[in-house]
Amino acid sequence: MEAAAKVQRQMVRLRGRSYVAFVFTPTVPVQDWLQEIDATIARSPGFFAGRPVVIDLSSVDLSQAGIGHLLTNLQDRNIRVLGIEGVEEARLTPMMPPLLSGGRSCVVEPSAPKKPEMKAEAKPTSLLLESPVRSGQTVIFPEGDVTILGSVGSGAEVVAGGSIHVYGALRGRAMAGVNGHTSARIYCQKIEAELLAIDGFYQTADDIDAALRGRPAQAWLQGNTMRITALN
């Protein structure tokens, strides 16, 4: 009798991939917090479209039913929740998004006066795009600055860990300093943006001074306020 042919094992390939996710931190009363979400959606209807969202429940004490109610409310607003953190696993049901851990904080920590010997300063990194970012395209570069030698079309999105420089019209969305860099700035030759954001602080098209439209402009953070001024 011949020996049975060996079964060829199929290797499973695992690949890492990272995404920039919004982290929602609900506060009480939750209904008021949801109204703030509604206000954001009203100003920019596509703001959360297609975006992974993580819910951080460490600031609220919600029962299992309360968490379910919150998820339902977010689902009604077409917000997809990728995972939940900051809560005991026992409060989640199998039908809820999974409990996540190990996410990197995007909050700027106050610089500690100790450890003066950190000589391994991170190398400045940047991404240069020589073609326009067209409508529907998304550019994500959390490691540093993004420079675009062209325009950013309406519906396009640029996300950078550092500053964003657009040598053309900025008509889409630009989010700078997403890893907590409050000193990041956004520069463009022609401001017609749908949304500008730096370290989570944002202004939509309705918030931007109409006198600036079509002009060279820059945006930066002054405390907890985003300033947008013309570039001369």
C-alpha positions in Angstrom: 0.0 0.0 0.0 1.4 3.4 -0.9 1.8 6.0 1.7 -0.8 8.8 1.7 0.4 11.9 -0.1 1.5 14.6 2.3 -1.0 17.5 2.6 0.5 20.8 1.6 -0.1 23.3 4.4 -1.3 26.7 3.3 0.6 29.4 5.2 -1.4 32.1 6.8 0.0 35.5 6.1 -0.5 38.2 8.8 0.1 41.8 7.9 0.1 44.8 10.1 -1.7 47.9 9.0 -2.5 51.1 10.9 -5.3 53.5 10.5 -5.9 56.9 12.0 -9.1 56.5 14.1 -11.1 59.1 15.9 -11.3 58.4 19.6 -14.6 59.5 21.0 -14.7 60.2 24.8 -18.3 60.6 25.8 -19.1 62.8 28.8 -22.2 63.1 30.9 -24.9 63.9 30.2 -24.5 61.7 27.2 -27.4 63.4 25.4 -25.6 66.7 25.4 -22.5 65.1 24.1 -24.5 63.5 21.3 -25.9 67.0 20.4 -22.3 68.2 20.0 -21.7 65.3 17.6 -24.9 66.4 15.8 -23.6 69.9 15.5 -20.3 68.6 14.0 -22.2 66.5 11.5 -24.4 69.5 10.6 -21.4 71.7 9.9 -19.6 69.0 7.9 -21.8 66.1 6.9 -19.0 63.9 5.6 -16.7 64.4 8.6 -17.1 60.9 10.0 -17.9 59.2 6.8 -15.8 56.0 6.4 -13.8 56.8 9.5 -12.9 54.2 12.0 -14.0 55.3 15.5 -13.0 54.1 18.9 -15.1 54.8 22.0 -13.2 55.5 25.2 -15.6 55.0 28.1 -13.1 55.7 30.8 -14.8 59.0 31.6 -18.3 57.7 32.1 -19.9 54.9 34.1 -22.3 53.2 31.7 -24.2 50.0 32.3 -24.3 47.4 29.6 -27.6 48.7 28.5 -26.3 52.3 28.5 -23.4 51.3 26.3 -25.8 49.6 23.9 -27.9 52.7 23.8 -24.9 54.8 23.1 -23.8 52.5 20.2 -27.3 52.6 18.8 -27.3 56.4 18.8 -23.9 56.5 17.0 -25.1 53.9 14.5 -28.1 56.1 13.8 -25.7 58.9 12.9 -23.8 56.5 10.5 -20.8 56.5 12.8 -19.1 53.1 12.7 -17.5 52.0 16.0 -14.3 50.0 15.4 -13.8 49.1 19.1 -14.3 50.1 22.7 -11.7 50.9 25.4 -11.7 52.1 29.0 -14.4 49.6 30.3 -14.5 46.2 31.8 -15.1 43.4 29.3 -18.0 42.1 31.4 -20.0 45.1 30.4 -19.8 44.3 26.7 -22.0 41.8 24.8 -20.8 39.6 22.0 -22.7 41.8 19.6 -20.8 44.9 20.6 -17.5 46.0 19.0 -14.5 44.4 20.6 -12.6 45.7 23.6 -9.3 47.3 22.5 -6.2 48.0 24.3 -2.7 49.3 23.6 -3.8 52.3 21.5 -1.3 55.1 21.4 -2.5 58.2 23.0 -2.8 61.3 20.9 -2.8 63.7 23.8 0.2 65.9 24.3 1.7 65.1 27.7 3.2 68.0 29.6 6.9 67.9 29.1 8.5 66.4 32.2 11.5 68.3 33.5 13.3 65.1 34.2 15.2 63.0 31.6 17.4 65.7 30.1 19.5 63.1 28.4 17.0 62.1 25.7 19.4 62.6 22.8 17.6 60.4 20.4 15.6 63.3 18.9 13.2 62.0 16.3 14.4 62.7 12.7 12.3 65.2 10.9 10.4 63.4 8.2 8.2 64.7 5.5 6.2 63.6 2.5 6.3 65.4 -0.8 3.5 65.0 -3.3 4.2 66.4 -6.7 0.7 65.8 -8.0 -2.7 67.2 -6.8 -4.8 65.3 -4.3 -8.0 64.7 -6.2 -11.5 64.4 -4.9 -12.1 61.2 -3.0 -8.4 60.6 -2.3 -7.0 60.4 1.2 -3.4 61.0 2.1 -2.3 59.9 5.6 1.2 60.6 6.9 1.3 60.5 10.7 5.1 60.6 10.8 5.6 64.3 9.9 4.8 67.1 7.4 3.0 66.8 4.1 3.8 69.1 1.3 1.7 69.1 -1.8 2.8 70.8 -5.0 -0.7 71.3 -6.3 -4.2 71.5 -5.1 -6.4 69.4 -2.7 -9.7 68.8 -4.4 -13.1 69.1 -2.8 -13.8 65.8 -0.9 -10.1 65.0 -0.7 -8.5 64.6 2.7 -4.9 65.1 4.0 -3.9 63.9 7.4 -0.5 64.7 8.8 1.3 64.2 12.1 3.1 67.5 11.4 2.3 70.5 9.3 0.5 70.6 5.9 1.7 72.8 3.1 -0.4 73.1 0.0 1.1 75.1 -2.9 -2.3 75.4 -4.6 -6.0 75.6 -3.6 -7.0 73.7 -0.5 -10.7 72.8 -1.1 -10.9 69.5 0.8 -10.1 68.7 4.4 -6.7 69.1 6.1 -5.9 67.7 9.5 -2.5 68.5 10.9 -0.8 67.5 14.2 -2.9 64.4 14.5 -0.4 62.8 16.9 -0.7 65.7 19.4 1.6 68.3 17.8 0.0 71.5 18.8 2.7 73.5 17.0 1.7 72.1 13.6 0.4 74.5 11.0 -1.6 74.5 7.8 -0.5 76.6 4.9 -2.1 77.0 1.5 -2.0 79.3 -1.5 -5.8 79.5 -1.8 -8.0 78.7 1.1 -11.4 77.2 0.2 -11.2 74.3 2.7 -14.2 72.2 3.8 -12.4 71.7 7.1 -9.2 72.5 8.9 -8.1 70.7 12.0 -5.0 70.9 14.2 -4.6 68.4 17.1 -8.3 67.8 17.2 -9.4 71.5 17.1 -11.1 72.2 13.9 -13.1 74.8 11.9 -15.4 74.0 9.0 -16.0 76.1 5.9 -18.8 77.9 7.7 -16.5 79.0 10.5 -13.7 80.4 8.3 -13.9 84.1 7.7 -15.4 84.7 4.3 -12.9 87.5 3.7 -10.1 84.9 3.6 -11.6 82.7 0.9 -9.5 82.4 -2.2 -6.5 84.0 -0.5 -3.2 82.5 0.8 -3.7 81.6 4.4 -2.2 79.8 7.4 -3.9 78.2 10.4 -2.3 77.4 13.8 -3.3 76.9 17.4 -3.3 79.6 20.0 -4.1 77.8 23.2 -7.3 76.0 22.5 -8.3 78.3 19.7 -7.6 77.8 16.0 -6.4 81.0 14.3 -6.6 81.5 10.6 -5.0 84.5 8.9 -4.0 85.7 5.5 -0.4 85.1 4.3 1.1 88.2 2.8 
